[in-house]
Amino acid sequence: MKVHLLETRRAGIALRRKQIFDWLNHGNLGELTISESNDQGLHRLVHLAHFTRGTYEETLFEPRLLWMNEGRFMLTGFQRRKTDDGILEYTQSWLCLNEDAPDLPEGR
């Protein structure tokens, strides 16, 4: 499914609403898929939301649908980043807008 993706956190730090809906930030338009895979770190099957746009890729582990309305929906779960100190895991929410969804909310 093609969506515009807006993340609500950067490297684990929550963004202010104004930063998320900045008038220059229309999200990344790409392909969103949800699947199930075996995770070596958790030693079990996990659900994955996978977003790709060219070479840009993001994965949301254990995604949960929080709400859906008028071509928009919010997924929540956690993301992983490799750091010099090891693997960092943090909560993340993705605001997904369908390709033909209404304009971004006010507060930009």
Backbone hydrogen bonds, N-H to C=O, Kabsch-Sander energy under -0.5 kcal/mol:
donor,donor_aa,acceptor,acceptor_aa,energy
3,V,30,G,-2.3
4,H,97,L,-2.9
5,L,3,V,-0.5
5,L,28,N,-2.0
6,L,95,L,-2.4
8,T,93,S,-2.0
10,R,13,I,-2.3
13,I,10,R,-2.1
14,A,12,G,-0.5
15,L,8,T,-2.7
19,Q,16,R,-0.8
20,I,16,R,-2.0
21,F,17,R,-2.4
22,D,19,Q,-0.9
23,W,108,R,-1.0
25,N,22,D,-1.9
26,H,24,L,-1.0
28,N,5,L,-1.6
29,L,27,G,-0.5
30,G,3,V,-2.5
30,G,28,N,-0.6
31,E,52,T,-2.7
32,L,1,M,-2.9
33,T,50,H,-2.4
35,S,48,L,-2.6
37,S,46,V,-2.7
39,D,37,S,-0.5
39,D,44,R,-2.9
40,Q,38,N,-0.6
43,H,39,D,-1.4
44,R,39,D,-1.2
46,V,37,S,-3.2
48,L,35,S,-3.0
49,A,60,L,-2.7
50,H,33,T,-3.4
50,H,48,L,-0.6
51,F,58,E,-2.8
52,T,31,E,-2.2
53,R,56,Y,-2.6
56,Y,53,R,-2.2
58,E,51,F,-2.3
60,L,49,A,-2.9
61,F,59,T,-0.6
61,F,78,F,-3.3
62,E,47,H,-2.8
64,R,76,T,-2.1
66,L,64,R,-0.6
66,L,74,M,-3.1
67,W,74,M,-0.8
69,N,72,R,-3.0
72,R,69,N,-1.6
73,F,96,C,-2.2
74,M,67,W,-2.1
75,L,94,W,-2.5
76,T,64,R,-2.1
77,G,92,Q,-2.4
78,F,61,F,-1.7
79,Q,90,Y,-2.7
81,R,88,L,-2.4
83,T,86,G,-3.2
86,G,83,T,-1.0
88,L,81,R,-3.3
90,Y,79,Q,-2.0
92,Q,77,G,-2.3
94,W,75,L,-2.9
95,L,6,L,-3.0
95,L,93,S,-0.5
96,C,73,F,-3.2
96,C,94,W,-0.7
97,L,4,H,-2.4
98,N,71,G,-3.4
99,E,2,K,-1.0
101,A,98,N,-2.3
